[in-house]
Amino acid sequence: MRAIRNDSEEVNTLDLFEEAVLFAVQAHSGMVRRRESMPYILHPLEVAAVIGSMSSDRELLAAGVLHDTVEDAGVTSEEIAERFGKRVAELVAAETEDKRPGQKEEDTWQIRKEESLQVLRETKDRDIKILWLGDKLSNMRAFYRSWLKDGDALWQSFHQKDPARQEWYYRTIAELLIELKDYPAWQEYNSLVNIVFGNKEDEPWLT
């Protein structure tokens, strides 16, 4: 348990995951999700919820709520390691892209995704794969909601506007996470990929 102090007085006692939630709420304060205009923090909380359906590991759950803090919220890997430990920092790093500051994100999209996929190809760490599945399932749920409304036009608000390239990325992830196929989270993810990108099969979990 960790003591959270204010003006040298103990105000609460939190475990690692709870502290990570508070940290992520502050880090993502004022941010909103693309297209949906909802508080950004709902995404990492959803990621943690998906992870919680596969694991009760507190470090992995903490990494779920913190996974975008380095990439998108200006937090450093060193700060994550100092506050939450080396393991959490390593998990967050496995989900963090090199955004290449100074270059346009649309110009670096392909190389960033190839680098990210290489992490999955090389890792033998099941927790990294669970973290990835939590994040990408949350993304696919958001894509599905937008796709129902706008169809393929939804991609026009993204740095990569070609649905074929988006399909390549998300289908490749499904293949690289195949060892998790017995989890309902993987099954839902794969179903949403098929629906949003084609091959719209009858998916019993949608009924």
Secondary structure, 3 states (H helix, E strand, C coil): CEEEEECCEEEEEECHHHHHHHHHHHHCCCCECCCCCCECCHHHHHHHHHHHCCCCCHHHHHHHHHCCHHHHCCCCHHHHHHHHCHHHHHHHHHCCCCCCCCCCHHHHHHHHHHHHHHHHHHCCCHHHHHHHHHHHHHHHHHHHHHHHHHHHHHHHHCCCCCHHHHHHHHHHHHHHCHHHCCCHHHHHHHHHHHHHHCCCCCCHHHC
